[in-house]
Amino acid sequence: MLALTLAVSLCLLSPDARVTDDAPSPHAAPEGATVLDSGAWTLRVAGEPEAELTEREGPEGPLYSAGRVATDTKLPVGYPAPTPPGAIELKHYPSIRRAEFTSDEATGLMGQRGFWPLFQHISRNDIAMTAPVEMEYADTNDDNRADQWTMAFLYHTPENGPTGTDIDDQRVVIVDTAPKTFLSLGVRGRQGWTGVMSLTKKLDAWLVEHPEWRRTGMPRTLGYNGPNVRISDQWWEVQIPVERAESAATTD
């Protein structure tokens, strides 16, 4: 039931660079970052959080809260903790196995089109729901608009199942993601696409003041709660992918 309530809430959401040998890694942990055994790391860089993050041990792993928001579903092993609402953090994510559904339909159809195939996939394969659900946007036409989206359910560990195409629904593909770094804003309250774009401006403003980091792609959102949590107290993150600017060399 917890998996279903989490997922139903999410239905409502409406130049490549070559690194030189002497350049720092574009995703190495900065000084002061909290680093996990998985290689994930988090560094608070700005913002005024509504409340600081607290952690308690749940039946299947850590659970988190920050004031009025809280998680009630396990995160993937090695996944960084949520960003408190109001805080801005740099966060590095390790490779995660996940089931993806991608479409070029309107972003407002993400829940209707993406949720059920993914939910049926984990149900058929006896895979427990985790939080968050990752929702990514792509600009395939270079017109600064999201014309493709991907919804993803995360596996708790790679042992939940192999990579590849779901033999029962070829729209669902299981992949191991590449490690990536994001600039993240914690949010309390569900956000549609217009809200996501507005909040992204806060992240872009931080990058203007910190040119040592550069944006590398379109935003994504993370959703942690289901309809058992009132909309105004649901926990979200709005993120943009980034890397160190000085790590990028001129391409050939």
C-alpha positions in Angstrom: 0.0 0.0 0.0 2.9 2.4 0.8 4.3 1.8 -2.7 0.9 2.6 -4.3 0.3 5.7 -2.3 3.7 7.1 -3.1 3.3 6.4 -6.8 -0.2 7.7 -7.1 1.0 11.1 -5.7 3.7 11.2 -8.3 1.1 10.7 -11.0 -0.2 14.2 -10.2 3.1 15.9 -11.2 2.1 17.2 -14.0 30.0 20.7 -26.0 31.2 17.4 -24.7 34.5 18.0 -22.9 37.8 16.1 -22.6 39.5 16.1 -19.2 43.2 16.8 -19.2 45.5 14.6 -17.2 46.3 17.3 -14.7 42.8 18.7 -14.4 40.7 17.8 -11.3 37.9 15.3 -11.6 34.7 17.1 -12.5 32.9 15.3 -9.8 35.4 14.9 -7.0 34.2 15.7 -3.5 34.9 19.4 -2.5 36.5 20.2 0.9 34.0 19.9 3.7 31.6 17.6 1.9 30.0 14.6 3.7 31.1 11.5 1.8 29.4 8.1 1.8 31.0 4.7 1.3 29.2 4.6 -2.1 31.1 7.6 -3.3 28.1 9.9 -3.0 28.7 13.2 -1.3 26.8 16.3 -0.2 27.9 19.9 0.5 25.6 22.7 1.8 26.4 25.8 -0.3 23.5 28.3 0.2 19.9 28.8 1.2 18.0 29.0 4.4 16.6 25.6 5.4 13.2 25.6 7.1 14.7 23.0 9.4 17.9 20.9 9.5 18.0 17.3 8.5 17.5 14.6 11.1 17.9 10.8 10.6 16.4 7.8 12.3 16.7 4.1 11.6 13.7 2.6 9.8 12.9 -1.1 9.4 14.8 -1.2 6.0 17.2 1.7 6.3 17.5 5.3 7.3 14.5 7.6 7.2 14.8 11.4 7.2 12.9 14.5 8.3 13.4 18.2 8.2 10.7 20.2 10.0 7.3 19.4 8.4 8.7 17.1 5.7 9.7 13.4 6.2 10.4 10.3 4.2 8.5 7.1 4.9 10.1 4.9 2.2 13.6 3.5 2.1 16.2 5.1 -0.3 18.5 3.0 -2.5 21.6 1.8 -0.7 24.3 4.5 -1.0 21.9 7.2 -2.1 22.5 10.7 -0.5 20.0 12.0 2.0 17.3 14.5 0.8 18.1 18.2 0.8 16.1 20.1 3.4 13.5 22.6 2.0 15.1 26.0 1.5 18.6 24.7 1.4 20.9 24.5 -1.7 23.4 21.7 -1.9 25.9 20.2 -4.2 25.3 16.5 -4.4 27.1 13.7 -6.1 25.1 10.5 -6.9 26.7 7.1 -7.5 25.6 4.7 -10.2 22.1 3.5 -9.4 20.1 0.7 -11.0 16.7 2.0 -12.1 13.7 1.2 -14.3 13.0 4.0 -16.8 10.1 5.0 -19.0 10.8 7.7 -21.6 8.3 9.6 -23.7 8.1 12.7 -25.9 4.5 13.4 -24.9 3.7 16.5 -23.0 5.3 16.8 -19.5 1.8 17.0 -18.0 1.2 13.4 -19.1 4.2 12.0 -17.2 2.2 10.6 -14.4 -0.5 9.0 -16.6 2.0 7.5 -19.1 5.0 6.8 -17.0 3.7 5.6 -13.6 1.7 2.5 -14.4 4.2 0.7 -16.6 6.9 1.3 -14.0 4.6 0.2 -11.1 3.5 -2.9 -13.0 7.2 -3.7 -13.7 8.2 -3.7 -10.0 5.0 -5.5 -9.0 5.6 -8.3 -11.6 9.2 -8.7 -10.4 8.5 -8.4 -6.6 10.6 -5.3 -6.3 9.9 -3.0 -3.4 9.2 0.7 -4.0 11.9 3.1 -3.0 12.0 6.9 -2.7 12.6 9.1 -4.5 11.1 8.8 -7.9 13.4 10.5 -10.3 11.9 12.6 -13.1 14.2 14.0 -15.8 13.6 16.4 -18.7 15.4 16.7 -22.0 15.7 19.3 -24.7 16.2 17.2 -27.9 15.5 20.1 -30.3 17.8 22.7 -28.7 14.9 25.1 -28.2 15.2 25.5 -24.4 12.0 23.5 -24.0 11.4 20.1 -22.4 10.3 17.9 -25.3 11.2 14.6 -23.7 10.9 13.2 -20.2 11.9 10.2 -18.3 10.3 8.8 -15.1 12.4 6.3 -13.1 11.8 3.9 -10.2 15.0 3.2 -8.3 16.1 -0.3 -7.3 17.2 -0.6 -3.7 20.2 -2.6 -4.8 21.4 -4.0 -8.1 20.5 -7.4 -6.8 16.8 -6.5 -7.3 17.1 -7.5 -11.0 19.3 -7.4 -14.1 19.6 -4.5 -16.6 17.9 -4.7 -19.9 14.5 -4.4 -21.4 11.4 -5.7 -19.5 10.3 -8.7 -21.5 6.7 -8.0 -20.6 6.8 -4.3 -21.5 9.5 -3.1 -23.8 8.8 0.5 -22.9 10.4 -0.1 -19.6 14.2 -0.3 -19.6 16.5 -1.1 -16.6 19.8 0.7 -16.6 22.7 1.5 -14.4 23.1 5.3 -14.4 26.4 7.1 -14.7 27.6 8.9 -11.6 26.5 12.5 -11.7 26.7 15.7 -9.7 23.8 18.1 -9.2 23.0 21.4 -7.7 19.9 20.8 -5.6 17.2 22.9 -4.0 15.1 21.3 -1.3 11.4 22.1 -1.7 8.3 21.6 0.4 5.1 21.2 -1.7 4.5 19.6 -5.0 5.7 21.5 -8.1 4.5 21.4 -11.7 6.7 22.2 -14.7 6.1 26.0 -14.3 7.2 25.8 -10.7 10.2 23.7 -11.5 11.4 26.3 -14.1 10.9 29.1 -11.6 12.9 27.3 -8.9 15.6 26.4 -11.4 16.4 30.1 -11.7 17.5 30.1 -8.1 20.1 27.4 -8.9 21.2 29.3 -12.0 21.7 32.4 -9.9 24.0 30.5 -7.6 26.1 29.3 -10.6 26.5 32.9 -11.8 28.1 33.7 -8.4 30.2 30.5 -8.5 31.7 30.3 -12.0 33.9 27.4 -10.8 30.9 25.2 -11.5 28.9 25.0 -14.7 25.5 23.6 -15.7 25.6 20.7 -18.0 21.9 19.9 -18.8 18.2 20.2 -18.2 16.6 20.0 -14.7 15.2 17.0 -12.9 12.9 16.6 -9.9 12.9 14.1 -7.1 9.7 13.2 -5.3 9.7 11.5 -1.9 6.1 11.3 -0.7 2.7 9.9 -1.5 -0.9 11.2 -1.0 -0.8 10.0 2.6 1.2 13.3 3.0 -0.7 16.5 2.4 0.4 18.3 -0.7 1.9 21.3 1.2 4.1 19.0 3.2 5.4 16.7 0.4 9.2 16.6 0.0 10.7 17.4 -3.3 14.0 18.4 -4.8 14.7 20.5 -8.0 18.1 19.8 -9.4 20.3 20.8 -12.3 23.4 18.7 -13.4 26.7 20.5 -12.9 30.5 19.9 -13.0 33.6 21.8 -12.2 34.2 24.4 -15.0 38.0 24.1 -14.7 37.9 20.4 -15.4 36.8 20.9 -18.9 39.5 21.2 -21.6 38.9 22.6 -25.1 37.6 19.9 -27.3 39.4 18.9 -30.5 
